[in-house]
Amino acid sequence: MKTVVITGSTRGIGRGLADAFAARGCQVVVAGREAEAVAAVVAEIGTRHPGKVAGAACDISDVDALRGLWSTAVAAFGRVDVWINNAGVANTTRPIVDVAEGDVANMVSTNVLGTIHGAQVAAAGMKAQRHGRIFNMLGGGSDGEYFPGMGVYGTTKRGLNYLSDALVKELKGTPVLVGKVRPGIVITEGMLREVQADPANFEKARKMLNILGDLPDTVAPYLIQKMLAMPKSGGKIAWLNGGKIAGRFLRAR
């Protein structure tokens, strides 16, 4: 029975992953910034899967909070088998020069510093316990492709691609595996907020979203199957691939 820690798992794809891992029989540790939201998710999943879920409020920009998250998981379930750096912030409705300073700082501190700190904490703990898997959640821009309005966000995700490659090399020869996850276009609460903030831009992208967008509950079971089965470090798990994208556009026509 695997123990899985998921940052940013009170909503969106993180919440979908938490549900899917618990349904598969894993022990899940839910984490998010708001203690009330964490408690609500723990209670809901715990009703369906008693004894398989714990949680902790955690601001991932604070490395001490991440160490506390690791300690919570170990206290509840004895170890951490899988650590998923999922928490992230996206503001994708403005060009780089128009993004507010506070939004830039929030994206960088959460997406970049938070993931780096999460990887540090998880790698140190897993090396000590002699096993474990770390997955970094990537997103738009991680492969270098430009998307309008996503300049700052894409920059942070591009950095996480490099971070993941570096971790693979630096942890070679240890019992810690590192993988990348590209969940595709997932319809989340955050995306809906972006739509409300910039409805004109949404109208331009509506057709593509209708074709390629998926709900967290659709994507999560596929992702966790691949995470648990990844045979070696450096694995790249993607929900949307070229064949799937082409097939959807053909069906849409």
C-alpha positions as CSV (number, residue, x, y, z in Angstrom):
1,M,0.0,0.0,0.0
2,K,1.6,3.2,-1.2
3,T,1.7,6.5,0.7
4,V,1.3,9.5,-1.6
5,V,1.8,13.2,-0.7
6,I,0.2,15.7,-3.1
7,T,0.7,19.4,-2.8
8,G,-2.1,21.7,-3.9
9,S,-4.6,18.8,-3.6
10,T,-7.7,20.6,-2.3
11,R,-8.9,21.5,-5.8
12,G,-8.3,20.9,-9.5
13,I,-6.1,18.2,-10.8
14,G,-4.5,17.7,-7.4
15,R,-7.9,16.9,-5.9
16,G,-8.6,14.6,-8.7
17,L,-5.3,12.8,-8.1
18,A,-6.1,12.5,-4.3
19,D,-9.4,10.9,-5.1
20,A,-8.0,8.5,-7.7
21,F,-5.1,7.4,-5.5
22,A,-7.4,6.7,-2.5
23,A,-9.8,4.8,-4.8
24,R,-6.8,2.6,-5.9
25,G,-6.1,1.7,-2.2
26,C,-3.3,4.1,-1.6
27,Q,-2.8,6.2,1.6
28,V,-3.1,9.9,0.6
29,V,-1.8,13.1,2.3
30,V,-3.7,16.1,1.2
31,A,-2.0,19.6,1.3
32,G,-3.1,23.1,0.6
33,R,-2.7,26.6,1.9
34,E,-6.1,26.8,3.6
35,A,-6.6,24.6,6.7
36,E,-10.3,24.6,6.3
37,A,-10.1,23.4,2.7
38,V,-7.7,20.7,3.7
39,A,-9.9,19.5,6.5
40,A,-12.9,19.4,4.2
41,V,-11.2,17.3,1.6
42,V,-9.7,14.9,4.2
43,A,-13.2,14.5,5.7
44,E,-14.8,13.8,2.3
45,I,-12.3,11.3,1.1
46,G,-12.0,9.7,4.5
47,T,-15.8,9.0,4.5
48,R,-15.3,6.9,1.4
49,H,-11.9,5.5,2.3
50,P,-11.6,5.3,6.1
51,G,-8.1,5.4,7.5
52,K,-6.5,6.2,4.1
53,V,-6.2,10.0,4.2
54,A,-4.4,12.6,6.3
55,G,-3.8,16.3,5.6
56,A,-1.8,19.4,6.5
57,A,-2.1,23.1,5.7
58,C,1.1,24.0,3.8
59,D,2.4,27.1,2.0
60,I,4.9,25.5,-0.3
61,S,7.0,28.7,-0.5
62,D,7.9,28.0,3.1
63,V,10.4,25.1,3.3
64,D,9.7,24.6,7.0
65,A,6.0,24.0,6.1
66,L,7.1,21.4,3.6
67,R,9.2,19.6,6.2
68,G,6.2,19.6,8.4
69,L,4.1,18.1,5.5
70,W,6.7,15.3,5.3
71,S,6.6,14.7,9.0
72,T,2.7,14.6,8.9
73,A,2.9,11.9,6.3
74,V,5.4,9.8,8.2
75,A,3.6,10.2,11.5
76,A,0.3,9.1,9.8
77,F,1.5,6.3,7.6
78,G,5.2,5.6,8.4
79,R,6.8,6.6,5.1
80,V,6.3,8.5,1.8
81,D,6.4,6.4,-1.4
82,V,5.3,9.1,-3.9
83,W,5.6,12.9,-3.6
84,I,3.9,15.0,-6.2
85,N,4.8,18.7,-6.5
86,N,1.5,19.7,-8.0
87,A,0.7,23.1,-6.3
88,G,0.9,26.0,-8.7
89,V,-0.5,29.5,-9.4
90,A,-1.5,30.6,-12.9
91,N,-2.3,34.1,-14.1
92,T,-2.6,33.8,-17.9
93,T,-4.7,36.7,-19.1
94,R,-2.0,39.4,-19.6
95,P,1.2,39.9,-21.5
96,I,4.4,39.9,-19.5
97,V,4.7,43.7,-19.2
98,D,1.1,44.0,-17.8
99,V,1.3,41.3,-15.1
100,A,1.2,42.9,-11.7
101,E,4.3,42.6,-9.5
102,G,2.4,40.7,-6.9
103,D,1.2,38.1,-9.4
104,V,4.7,37.6,-10.8
105,A,6.1,37.1,-7.3
106,N,3.3,34.7,-6.4
107,M,3.8,32.6,-9.5
108,V,7.6,32.4,-9.1
109,S,7.5,31.7,-5.3
110,T,4.9,29.0,-5.7
111,N,5.7,27.4,-9.0
112,V,9.5,27.6,-8.9
113,L,10.6,28.0,-5.3
114,G,7.8,25.8,-3.9
115,T,8.6,23.0,-6.3
116,I,12.4,23.2,-5.6
117,H,11.8,23.1,-1.9
118,G,9.4,20.3,-2.2
119,A,11.9,18.3,-4.3
120,Q,14.6,19.0,-1.7
121,V,12.5,17.8,1.2
122,A,11.2,14.7,-0.6
123,A,14.6,13.7,-2.0
124,A,16.3,14.0,1.4
125,G,13.6,12.0,3.1
126,M,13.5,9.3,0.4
127,K,17.3,8.9,0.4
128,A,17.1,8.3,4.1
129,Q,14.3,5.7,3.8
130,R,15.9,4.2,0.8
131,H,13.1,4.5,-1.7
132,G,10.6,6.9,-3.3
133,R,9.3,8.7,-6.4
134,I,9.1,12.4,-7.0
135,F,6.9,13.9,-9.7
136,N,6.9,17.5,-10.9
137,M,3.7,18.7,-12.5
138,L,4.5,20.7,-15.6
139,G,2.1,22.7,-17.8
140,G,1.8,25.2,-20.6
141,G,5.2,26.5,-21.7
142,S,7.3,23.6,-20.2
143,D,8.3,22.5,-23.6
144,G,9.3,26.0,-24.7
145,E,6.1,26.7,-26.8
146,Y,4.6,30.2,-26.4
147,F,1.0,30.8,-25.6
148,P,-0.5,34.3,-25.4
149,G,-0.9,35.6,-21.9
150,M,1.2,32.8,-20.4
151,G,4.6,34.4,-20.6
152,V,5.4,34.5,-16.8
153,Y,3.5,31.2,-16.0
154,G,5.2,29.4,-19.0
155,T,8.6,30.7,-17.8
156,T,8.1,29.1,-14.4
157,K,7.0,25.8,-16.0
158,R,9.9,25.8,-18.4
159,G,12.2,26.1,-15.4
160,L,10.5,23.1,-13.8
161,N,11.3,21.0,-16.9
162,Y,15.0,21.9,-16.4
163,L,14.7,21.2,-12.6
164,S,13.3,17.8,-13.3
165,D,16.1,16.9,-15.7
166,A,18.7,18.1,-13.2
167,L,17.2,16.0,-10.4
168,V,17.3,12.9,-12.6
169,K,21.0,13.3,-13.1
170,E,21.8,14.3,-9.5
171,L,19.8,11.5,-8.0
172,K,21.2,8.8,-10.3
173,G,22.5,5.9,-8.3
174,T,20.1,6.6,-5.5
175,P,16.8,4.8,-4.8
176,V,14.9,7.9,-5.7
177,L,13.1,8.1,-9.1
178,V,12.1,11.4,-10.7
179,G,9.4,12.0,-13.3
180,K,7.6,14.7,-15.2
181,V,3.8,14.9,-15.5
182,R,2.0,16.8,-18.2
183,P,-1.7,16.6,-17.4
184,G,-2.9,18.4,-20.6
185,I,-5.7,20.9,-20.6
186,V,-7.7,20.3,-17.4
187,I,-10.8,22.2,-16.7
188,T,-10.4,23.5,-13.1
189,E,-11.7,26.2,-10.8
190,G,-8.6,28.2,-11.7
191,M,-9.3,28.0,-15.4
192,L,-12.9,29.1,-14.8
193,R,-11.6,32.2,-12.9
194,E,-9.4,33.0,-15.8
195,V,-12.3,32.7,-18.1
196,Q,-14.3,35.2,-16.0
197,A,-11.4,37.6,-15.9
198,D,-10.9,37.6,-19.7
199,P,-14.0,36.4,-21.5
200,A,-12.9,37.7,-24.9
201,N,-9.7,35.7,-24.9
202,F,-11.7,32.6,-23.8
203,E,-14.0,33.0,-26.8
204,K,-11.0,32.8,-29.1
205,A,-9.9,29.5,-27.4
206,R,-13.3,28.0,-26.9
207,K,-13.1,25.6,-29.8
208,M,-9.7,24.2,-28.8
209,L,-10.8,23.9,-25.2
210,N,-14.0,22.0,-26.2
211,I,-11.9,19.6,-28.2
212,L,-8.8,19.1,-25.9
213,G,-10.1,20.0,-22.5
214,D,-10.8,17.3,-19.9
215,L,-12.1,17.1,-16.3
216,P,-9.7,16.1,-13.4
217,D,-11.7,12.9,-12.8
218,T,-11.1,11.8,-16.4
219,V,-7.3,12.5,-16.4
220,A,-6.3,11.5,-12.9
221,P,-6.7,7.6,-13.1
222,Y,-4.5,7.5,-16.2
223,L,-1.8,9.6,-14.6
224,I,-1.6,7.7,-11.4
225,Q,-1.4,4.3,-13.2
226,K,1.6,5.7,-15.1
227,M,3.2,7.1,-12.0
228,L,3.0,3.9,-10.0
229,A,4.3,1.9,-13.0
230,M,7.1,4.2,-14.1
231,P,10.1,1.7,-14.5
232,K,13.0,4.1,-14.2
233,S,13.9,7.7,-13.4
234,G,13.3,10.3,-16.1
235,G,9.9,9.1,-17.1
236,K,7.6,11.6,-18.9
237,I,3.9,11.1,-18.4
238,A,1.6,13.0,-20.7
239,W,-2.2,12.7,-20.9
240,L,-2.4,14.4,-24.3
241,N,0.0,13.0,-27.0
242,G,0.2,13.7,-30.7
243,G,-2.1,10.7,-31.7
244,K,-4.8,11.6,-29.2
245,I,-4.8,15.3,-30.2
246,A,-5.0,14.4,-33.9
247,G,-7.8,12.0,-33.3
248,R,-9.8,14.5,-31.3
249,F,-9.5,17.1,-34.0
250,L,-10.5,14.6,-36.7
251,R,-13.6,13.6,-34.7
252,A,-14.5,17.2,-34.1
253,R,-14.5,17.8,-37.9
